[in-house]
Amino acid sequence: MRIRQLYEGDTPGCIKFRYALLALDIVTVLFIIATSFLPRTGVIESFDIVFGVLILADFAARMIISRQPLHDLARLSTWTDVVVIISFLAPLAGEAGGFLRAFRTLRLLRDYRMVARLRTDSAFFRKNEEVVFAVANLGVFIFVMTGVVYETQKSHNPQITNYADALYFTVTALTTTGFGDITLPGTMGRLITVVIMIFGVTLFLNLAKALLAPSKVRFPCPVCGLQRHDVDAVHCKACGTILNIPDEGMD
């Protein structure tokens, strides 16, 4: 099947196709962020339709080639894609669709074939994979929680008048800075604040760990299967097997 070949093949054309899909995901996220600060216009709604059709085509193709469609339908990522498509093609209550579209960012962390391709093609990604994922996880969390704050507060909280206010509150709560100039009233507001602080601190710690931990390289041990080792490792730390980790020469 030609569609399956595009999504799973190793030819140069197939690889370029999957990079194009990755580029679409990134452009979609940037579009969502940029338009969240702008009033709704006919031009933006036209772009909504274009993105919605492209994402729908990608979603339909993935379902067609799926070997376990029922299993895929049980995944959260599948339903977030459905919600995103609906929000682009049939916006719910105007700006409310913007919050639903935030879940599209989760798509960037889902494609394992693309991750494997990046490991092969990008030396930077191989050396900094944990940092890249830590930054991506933190970015996704900030973006989604900003959407939650904005959509739940804009109608009754005079301190949250636009997406920038929601982003400002999210970051101050996440870092536990707590300036106090913007607060979320009521029980729901307190619960949202607690979620931001607890999960935000955890994600910050993960990012700090990825930045400060010794550099590792992905190289499966042929005996015990340990996946990551120090870049200059000669023996596997788990079983002592002699390793032959390839490198790219001196920097």
ZAMIZA-588379 format. One record per residue: x, y, z of N, C-alpha, C, O in turn; residue in one letter. Coordinates in steps of 0.1 Angstrom, whole numbers, padded with zeros to 4 digits, always signed. Layout:
REM ZAMIZA-588379
XYZXYZXYZXYZA/...
***
This chain:
REM ZAMIZA-588379
+0008-0012+0000+0000+0000+0000+0009+0012+0000+0018+0014+0008M/+0006+0022-0009+0014+0034-0010+0014+0042+0002+0024+0048+0006R/+0002+0043+0009+0001+0052+0021+0010+0046+0032+0017+0053+0039I/+0010+0033+0034+0018+0026+0044+0033+0029+0041+0041+0031+0050R/+0036+0028+0028+0050+0030+0025+0055+0044+0029+0066+0046+0034Q/+0046+0054+0026+0050+0068+0030+0052+0069+0045+0061+0076+0049L/+0044+0063+0053+0045+0064+0067+0055+0055+0074+0060+0058+0085Y/+0059+0044+0067+0067+0034+0074+0080+0031+0066+0089+0025+0071E/+0081+0035+0053+0092+0032+0045+0105+0039+0049+0104+0049+0056G/+0116+0035+0043+0129+0040+0046+0135+0047+0033+0147+0051+0034D/+0128+0049+0023+0133+0055+0011+0134+0070+0014+0128+0075+0022T/+0143+0077+0006+0145+0092+0008+0132+0099+0007+0129+0109+0015P/+0123+0095-0002+0110+0102-0004+0101+0100+0008+0095+0110+0013G/+0101+0088+0014+0093+0086+0026+0098+0093+0038+0090+0099+0046C/+0111+0094+0039+0117+0101+0050+0114+0116+0049+0111+0123+0059I/+0115+0122+0037+0111+0136+0035+0096+0138+0038+0093+0149+0044K/+0088+0129+0035+0074+0130+0038+0071+0131+0053+0063+0139+0057F/+0078+0122+0060+0076+0123+0075+0082+0135+0081+0077+0140+0091R/+0093+0140+0076+0098+0153+0080+0088+0164+0077+0087+0174+0085Y/+0081+0163+0066+0071+0173+0062+0060+0173+0072+0054+0183+0076A/+0056+0161+0077+0045+0160+0087+0050+0166+0100+0042+0173+0107L/+0063+0164+0104+0068+0170+0116+0068+0185+0114+0064+0192+0124L/+0071+0190+0103+0071+0204+0100+0057+0210+0102+0055+0221+0107A/+0047+0202+0097+0033+0206+0098+0029+0207+0113+0022+0216+0117L/+0033+0197+0121+0030+0198+0135+0036+0210+0142+0029+0217+0149D/+0048+0213+0138+0055+0225+0144+0048+0238+0140+0045+0247+0148I/+0045+0239+0127+0038+0251+0122+0024+0252+0128+0020+0263+0131V/+0017+0241+0130+0004+0241+0136+0005+0247+0150-0003+0255+0154T/+0015+0242+0158+0017+0247+0172+0020+0262+0172+0014+0269+0180V/+0029+0266+0163+0032+0280+0163+0020+0289+0159+0018+0300+0164L/+0012+0284+0149+0000+0291+0145-0010+0292+0157-0016+0302+0159F/-0012+0281+0165-0021+0281+0177-0016+0292+0187-0024+0299+0192I/-0003+0292+0189+0002+0302+0199+0000+0316+0194-0004+0325+0201I/+0004+0318+0181+0003+0332+0176-0011+0337+0176-0014+0349+0180A/-0020+0329+0171-0034+0334+0169-0041+0335+0183-0052+0341+0183T/-0036+0329+0193-0043+0330+0206-0042+0344+0212-0050+0348+0220S/-0032+0352+0206-0031+0366+0211-0039+0375+0201-0038+0388+0203F/-0045+0370+0191-0051+0379+0181-0066+0377+0180-0071+0366+0184L/-0074+0387+0176-0088+0386+0175-0092+0376+0163-0084+0375+0154P/-0103+0370+0164-0107+0361+0153-0111+0369+0141-0118+0379+0142R/-0105+0365+0129-0108+0372+0117-0111+0361+0106-0109+0349+0108T/-0116+0366+0095-0118+0357+0084-0106+0350+0079-0106+0338+0075G/-0094+0357+0079-0082+0351+0075-0078+0339+0084-0074+0329+0079V/-0079+0342+0097-0075+0331+0107-0084+0320+0105-0080+0308+0106I/-0097+0322+0103-0107+0311+0102-0104+0303+0089-0106+0291+0088E/-0099+0310+0078-0095+0303+0066-0083+0294+0069-0083+0282+0064S/-0073+0299+0076-0062+0290+0079-0066+0279+0088-0061+0268+0087F/-0076+0281+0097-0082+0270+0105-0086+0259+0097-0083+0247+0099D/-0094+0262+0086-0099+0252+0077-0088+0244+0070-0088+0232+0069I/-0078+0252+0066-0066+0245+0059-0059+0235+0068-0057+0224+0065V/-0056+0240+0080-0049+0231+0090-0058+0219+0094-0053+0208+0095F/-0071+0222+0095-0080+0211+0099-0081+0201+0088-0081+0189+0092G/-0081+0204+0076-0082+0195+0065-0069+0187+0064-0069+0174+0062V/-0057+0193+0066-0044+0186+0065-0043+0176+0077-0039+0165+0075L/-0047+0181+0089-0046+0172+0100-0056+0160+0099-0053+0149+0103I/-0068+0163+0093-0078+0152+0091-0073+0142+0081-0074+0130+0083L/-0066+0147+0070-0060+0138+0061-0050+0129+0067-0049+0117+0064A/-0041+0135+0075-0031+0127+0082-0037+0117+0092-0033+0105+0092D/-0047+0121+0099-0054+0112+0108-0060+0100+0101-0059+0089+0105F/-0067+0103+0090-0074+0093+0082-0064+0083+0077-0066+0071+0077A/-0053+0088+0072-0042+0079+0066-0037+0070+0077-0035+0058+0074A/-0034+0075+0089-0029+0067+0100-0039+0056+0104-0035+0045+0107R/-0052+0060+0104-0062+0050+0107-0063+0039+0097-0065+0027+0100M/-0062+0043+0084-0063+0033+0073-0052+0023+0073-0054+0011+0071I/-0039+0027+0076-0028+0018+0076-0026+0011+0090-0017+0003+0091I/-0034+0015+0100-0032+0009+0113-0035-0006+0113-0045-0011+0107S/-0026-0013+0119-0028-0028+0120-0037-0032+0132-0042-0043+0133R/-0039-0022+0141-0048-0025+0153-0057-0012+0155-0055-0005+0165Q/-0066-0010+0146-0074+0003+0147-0082+0004+0160-0083+0015+0165P/-0087-0007+0165-0095-0007+0178-0086-0003+0189-0089+0005+0198L/-0073-0008+0189-0064-0005+0199-0060+0010+0198-0059+0017+0208H/-0059+0015+0186-0055+0029+0184-0067+0038+0189-0064+0049+0194D/-0079+0034+0187-0090+0042+0191-0091+0043+0206-0097+0052+0212L/-0084+0034+0213-0084+0034+0228-0074+0044+0234-0073+0046+0246A/-0065+0049+0225-0054+0058+0230-0059+0072+0231-0067+0077+0224R/-0054+0079+0242-0057+0093+0244-0053+0101+0233-0060+0111+0229L/-0041+0098+0227-0036+0107+0216-0045+0107+0204-0046+0117+0197S/-0052+0095+0202-0061+0095+0190-0073+0104+0193-0077+0111+0183T/-0078+0105+0205-0090+0113+0207-0086+0128+0208-0094+0137+0205W/-0074+0131+0213-0070+0144+0212-0069+0149+0198-0072+0161+0195T/-0064+0141+0189-0064+0144+0175-0078+0147+0170-0081+0157+0162D/-0088+0139+0174-0102+0141+0170-0107+0154+0175-0114+0162+0167V/-0104+0157+0187-0108+0170+0193-0102+0182+0185-0109+0192+0183V/-0089+0180+0182-0082+0191+0175-0088+0193+0161-0091+0205+0157V/-0091+0182+0154-0097+0184+0141-0111+0191+0142-0114+0199+0133I/-0119+0187+0151-0132+0193+0153-0131+0208+0156-0138+0216+0151I/-0121+0211+0165-0119+0225+0168-0114+0234+0157-0117+0246+0156S/-0107+0228+0147-0103+0235+0135-0114+0237+0125-0116+0247+0119F/-0121+0226+0123-0131+0226+0112-0145+0231+0117-0152+0237+0109L/-0148+0230+0130-0161+0235+0135-0158+0241+0148-0161+0235+0159A/-0152+0253+0149-0148+0259+0162-0160+0260+0171-0171+0263+0168P/-0157+0256+0184-0167+0255+0194-0167+0268+0202-0157+0271+0209L/-0178+0276+0201-0179+0289+0209-0167+0298+0206-0162+0304+0215A/-0163+0299+0193-0153+0308+0190-0140+0305+0196-0133+0295+0192G/-0135+0313+0205-0121+0312+0210-0120+0299+0218-0108+0295+0220E/-0130+0293+0223-0129+0281+0231-0122+0270+0223-0115+0261+0229A/-0123+0270+0210-0116+0260+0202-0101+0261+0204-0094+0251+0202G/-0096+0273+0207-0081+0275+0209-0076+0267+0220-0065+0261+0219G/-0084+0266+0231-0079+0257+0242-0079+0243+0238-0069+0236+0241F/-0089+0238+0230-0089+0224+0226-0077+0221+0217-0071+0210+0217L/-0073+0231+0209-0062+0229+0200-0049+0227+0206-0039+0222+0200R/-0048+0231+0219-0035+0230+0226-0031+0216+0227-0019+0213+0228A/-0040+0206+0227-0037+0192+0227-0029+0187+0215-0023+0177+0215F/-0029+0195+0204-0022+0192+0192-0007+0190+0195+0000+0183+0189R/-0002+0198+0206+0012+0198+0209+0016+0184+0214+0028+0180+0212T/+0007+0176+0219+0010+0162+0223+0014+0154+0212+0021+0144+0213L/+0010+0157+0200+0013+0150+0188+0028+0149+0185+0033+0139+0179R/+0035+0160+0189+0050+0160+0186+0057+0149+0194+0068+0146+0190L/+0051+0144+0205+0058+0135+0213+0054+0120+0210+0058+0111+0218L/+0046+0118+0200+0039+0105+0198+0046+0097+0188+0045+0084+0189R/+0052+0103+0178+0057+0095+0166+0070+0089+0169+0081+0096+0168D/+0070+0076+0173+0083+0070+0176+0092+0068+0164+0104+0068+0165Y/+0086+0066+0152+0094+0064+0140+0102+0077+0137+0113+0077+0133R/+0095+0088+0140+0102+0101+0138+0113+0103+0148+0124+0108+0144M/+0111+0099+0160+0122+0100+0170+0134+0092+0166+0145+0096+0167V/+0131+0079+0161+0142+0071+0156+0149+0077+0145+0161+0076+0143A/+0142+0084+0136+0148+0090+0124+0157+0102+0129+0167+0104+0123R/+0152+0110+0138+0160+0121+0144+0173+0116+0150+0183+0122+0149L/+0172+0104+0157+0184+0099+0163+0194+0095+0152+0206+0097+0154R/+0190+0091+0141+0199+0087+0130+0204+0100+0122+0216+0100+0119T/+0196+0110+0120+0199+0121+0112+0206+0133+0119+0213+0140+0113D/+0203+0134+0132+0208+0146+0139+0217+0143+0151+0213+0136+0161S/+0229+0147+0150+0239+0145+0161+0235+0153+0173+0236+0148+0184A/+0229+0165+0171+0225+0173+0182+0214+0166+0190+0214+0165+0202F/+0204+0159+0183+0193+0152+0189+0199+0140+0197+0194+0138+0208F/+0208+0133+0191+0214+0121+0198+0220+0125+0211+0219+0118+0221R/+0228+0136+0211+0235+0141+0223+0226+0147+0233+0229+0147+0245K/+0215+0152+0229+0207+0160+0238+0192+0155+0239+0183+0163+0241N/+0190+0143+0236+0177+0137+0235+0169+0140+0248+0157+0144+0247E/+0174+0137+0260+0167+0138+0272+0164+0153+0275+0153+0156+0279E/+0173+0162+0271+0170+0176+0273+0159+0181+0263+0150+0188+0267V/+0159+0176+0251+0149+0180+0241+0135+0175+0246+0126+0183+0245V/+0134+0163+0251+0121+0158+0256+0117+0165+0269+0105+0168+0271F/+0126+0169+0278+0123+0176+0290+0118+0190+0287+0108+0194+0292A/+0124+0197+0277+0120+0210+0273+0106+0209+0266+0097+0217+0269V/+0104+0199+0258+0091+0197+0251+0080+0194+0261+0069+0200+0260A/+0083+0185+0271+0072+0182+0281+0068+0195+0289+0057+0197+0291N/+0079+0203+0292+0076+0215+0300+0068+0225+0291+0059+0231+0296L/+0072+0226+0279+0065+0235+0270+0051+0231+0268+0042+0240+0268G/+0048+0218+0266+0034+0213+0264+0026+0216+0276+0015+0221+0275V/+0032+0214+0288+0024+0216+0301+0021+0231+0302+0010+0234+0305F/+0031+0240+0300+0028+0254+0301+0017+0259+0291+0008+0266+0295I/+0018+0254+0279+0008+0258+0269-0006+0253+0272-0015+0261+0271F/-0007+0240+0276-0020+0235+0280-0026+0242+0292-0038+0245+0292V/-0018+0243+0302-0023+0250+0315-0027+0264+0312-0036+0269+0318M/-0019+0271+0304-0023+0285+0300-0037+0285+0294-0045+0294+0296T/-0039+0275+0285-0052+0274+0279-0063+0272+0289-0074+0277+0288G/-0060+0263+0298-0070+0260+0309-0073+0272+0317-0085+0275+0320V/-0063+0279+0321-0065+0292+0329-0073+0302+0321-0082+0307+0327V/-0070+0304+0309-0077+0314+0301-0091+0311+0299-0100+0319+0301Y/-0094+0298+0295-0108+0294+0292-0117+0294+0304-0129+0296+0303E/-0111+0291+0316-0119+0290+0328-0120+0303+0335-0129+0304+0344T/-0112+0313+0332-0112+0325+0340-0116+0338+0332-0120+0348+0338Q/-0116+0337+0319-0118+0350+0311-0131+0356+0313-0133+0368+0311K/-0141+0347+0316-0155+0353+0317-0158+0359+0330-0168+0367+0331S/-0151+0357+0341-0155+0362+0354-0143+0367+0362-0145+0373+0373H/-0130+0366+0357-0119+0371+0364-0113+0383+0357-0107+0381+0346N/-0115+0395+0362-0110+0407+0355-0095+0408+0354-0090+0416+0346P/-0088+0399+0361-0073+0399+0360-0068+0391+0348-0057+0392+0344Q/-0077+0383+0343-0073+0374+0331-0081+0380+0319-0093+0375+0317I/-0076+0389+0312-0083+0395+0300-0078+0390+0287-0085+0392+0277T/-0066+0384+0287-0061+0379+0274-0052+0367+0277-0049+0363+0288N/-0047+0361+0266-0038+0349+0267-0025+0352+0275-0020+0344+0282Y/-0020+0365+0273-0007+0368+0279-0009+0368+0295+0000+0364+0302A/-0021+0373+0299-0023+0373+0314-0023+0359+0319-0018+0356+0330D/-0030+0350+0311-0030+0336+0316-0016+0329+0316-0013+0322+0325A/-0008+0333+0305+0005+0328+0305+0014+0333+0317+0021+0325+0323L/+0012+0346+0320+0019+0352+0331+0016+0345+0344+0025+0341+0352Y/+0003+0342+0347-0001+0335+0359+0005+0321+0359+0009+0317+0370F/+0004+0314+0348+0008+0300+0347+0023+0299+0351+0027+0291+0359T/+0031+0308+0345+0046+0308+0348+0049+0312+0362+0057+0305+0368V/+0042+0322+0368+0045+0326+0382+0040+0315+0391+0047+0312+0402T/+0029+0308+0388+0025+0297+0397+0034+0285+0395+0038+0278+0405A/+0038+0282+0383+0046+0270+0380+0060+0272+0387+0066+0262+0392L/+0066+0284+0387+0079+0286+0393+0078+0288+0408+0088+0290+0415T/+0065+0288+0413+0062+0291+0428+0067+0305+0432+0069+0307+0443T/+0069+0314+0422+0072+0328+0425+0061+0335+0433+0064+0341+0443T/+0049+0333+0428+0037+0338+0435+0037+0353+0438+0037+0357+0450G/+0038+0362+0428+0038+0376+0430+0025+0381+0436+0024+0390+0444F/+0014+0374+0433+0001+0377+0439-0007+0388+0432-0018+0391+0437G/-0001+0393+0421-0009+0404+0414-0020+0398+0405-0029+0405+0402D/-0019+0385+0402-0030+0378+0395-0033+0365+0403-0024+0358+0406I/-0045+0363+0407-0049+0351+0414-0062+0345+0408-0069+0352+0400T/-0064+0332+0410-0076+0326+0405-0085+0323+0417-0082+0315+0426L/-0097+0330+0417-0106+0329+0428-0114+0316+0428-0115+0309+0418P/-0119+0312+0440-0128+0301+0441-0121+0288+0442-0109+0287+0440G/-0129+0277+0445-0123+0264+0446-0116+0259+0434-0105+0253+0434T/-0123+0261+0422-0117+0256+0410-0104+0263+0407-0094+0257+0402M/-0104+0276+0409-0091+0284+0407-0080+0279+0416-0068+0277+0411G/-0083+0275+0428-0072+0270+0437-0068+0256+0433-0056+0253+0433R/-0077+0248+0428-0073+0235+0423-0064+0236+0411-0054+0228+0410L/-0067+0245+0402-0059+0247+0390-0045+0252+0394-0035+0247+0388I/-0045+0261+0404-0032+0266+0408-0023+0254+0414-0011+0254+0412T/-0030+0246+0422-0023+0235+0428-0017+0225+0418-0005+0221+0419V/-0025+0222+0408-0020+0213+0397-0008+0220+0390+0002+0213+0387V/-0009+0233+0387+0002+0239+0380+0015+0238+0388+0026+0235+0383I/+0014+0241+0401+0026+0241+0410+0032+0227+0411+0044+0225+0410M/+0023+0217+0414+0028+0204+0417+0035+0198+0404+0046+0193+0404I/+0027+0198+0393+0033+0192+0381+0044+0200+0375+0053+0195+0369F/+0042+0214+0376+0053+0223+0371+0066+0221+0378+0076+0220+0371G/+0066+0219+0391+0079+0217+0398+0085+0204+0394+0097+0203+0392V/+0077+0194+0392+0082+0181+0387+0088+0182+0374+0099+0176+0372T/+0082+0189+0365+0088+0190+0351+0100+0199+0351+0110+0196+0344L/+0101+0209+0360+0113+0217+0361+0124+0208+0366+0136+0209+0362F/+0121+0199+0376+0132+0191+0382+0137+0181+0371+0149+0178+0370L/+0128+0176+0363+0132+0167+0352+0141+0174+0342+0151+0169+0337N/+0138+0187+0339+0146+0195+0330+0160+0197+0336+0170+0196+0329L/+0160+0201+0349+0173+0203+0356+0181+0190+0356+0193+0191+0354A/+0175+0179+0358+0182+0166+0358+0188+0163+0344+0199+0159+0343K/+0180+0166+0334+0185+0163+0320+0196+0173+0317+0206+0169+0310A/+0196+0185+0322+0207+0195+0319+0220+0192+0327+0231+0194+0321L/+0218+0187+0339+0230+0186+0348+0235+0172+0348+0247+0170+0352L/+0227+0162+0344+0232+0148+0344+0243+0146+0334+0244+0153+0324A/+0253+0137+0337+0264+0134+0327+0258+0130+0314+0247+0123+0313P/+0265+0133+0303+0260+0130+0290+0259+0115+0288+0268+0108+0292S/+0249+0110+0282+0247+0096+0279+0245+0094+0264+0241+0104+0257K/+0248+0083+0259+0246+0079+0245+0237+0067+0244+0239+0058+0253V/+0228+0066+0234+0220+0055+0233+0227+0044+0225+0230+0046+0213R/+0231+0033+0232+0238+0022+0226+0234+0009+0234+0240+0007+0244F/+0225+0001+0228+0221-0011+0236+0233-0021+0238+0240-0024+0229P/+0234-0025+0251+0244-0035+0254+0240-0048+0247+0229-0052+0248C/+0249-0055+0240+0245-0067+0233+0242-0079+0242+0237-0089+0237P/+0246-0078+0255+0243-0089+0264+0231-0086+0273+0222-0094+0273V/+0231-0075+0281+0220-0073+0290+0210-0063+0285+0199-0062+0290C/+0213-0056+0274+0203-0047+0268+0202-0033+0274+0193-0026+0270G/+0211-0030+0283+0211-0016+0289+0212-0006+0277+0221-0007+0269L/+0203+0004+0277+0202+0012+0265+0211+0024+0265+0216+0028+0254Q/+0214+0030+0277+0222+0042+0277+0235+0041+0285+0235+0035+0296R/+0246+0046+0279+0259+0045+0286+0266+0059+0285+0262+0068+0277H/+0276+0061+0293+0284+0073+0292+0291+0073+0278+0294+0062+0273D/+0293+0085+0273+0298+0086+0260+0312+0080+0258+0315+0075+0247V/+0319+0079+0269+0333+0073+0268+0334+0059+0274+0345+0055+0278D/+0322+0053+0276+0322+0040+0283+0329+0029+0275+0327+0028+0263A/+0337+0021+0282+0343+0010+0276+0336-0003+0280+0335-0012+0272V/+0331-0004+0292+0324-0016+0297+0309-0012+0301+0307+0000+0305H/+0300-0021+0299+0286-0019+0304+0286-0019+0319+0292-0027+0325C/+0280-0009+0325+0279-0007+0339+0271-0018+0345+0272-0022+0357K/+0261-0024+0338+0252-0034+0343+0259-0048+0343+0257-0055+0353A/+0266-0052+0332+0271-0066+0332+0286-0066+0329+0291-0077+0329C/+0292-0055+0326+0307-0055+0324+0311-0059+0310+0323-0060+0307G/+0301-0061+0301+0305-0065+0287+0313-0053+0280+0310-0042+0282T/+0323-0057+0272+0331-0047+0265+0322-0041+0254+0316-0048+0246I/+0321-0028+0254+0313-0021+0244+0321-0015+0233+0333-0013+0234L/+0315-0013+0222+0322-0007+0210+0313+0004+0205+0307+0003+0194N/+0312+0015+0213+0303+0026+0210+0309+0035+0199+0320+0040+0201I/+0303+0036+0188+0308+0045+0177+0307+0060+0181+0298+0064+0188P/+0316+0067+0176+0316+0082+0179+0318+0089+0166+0321+0083+0155D/+0318+0102+0167+0319+0110+0154+0332+0118+0155+0333+0128+0148E/+0342+0113+0162+0355+0120+0163+0355+0131+0173+0345+0133+0180G/+0365+0138+0174+0367+0149+0184+0358+0161+0179+0357+0164+0167M/+0352+0168+0189+0344+0180+0186+0354+0191+0182+0349+0203+0179D/
***
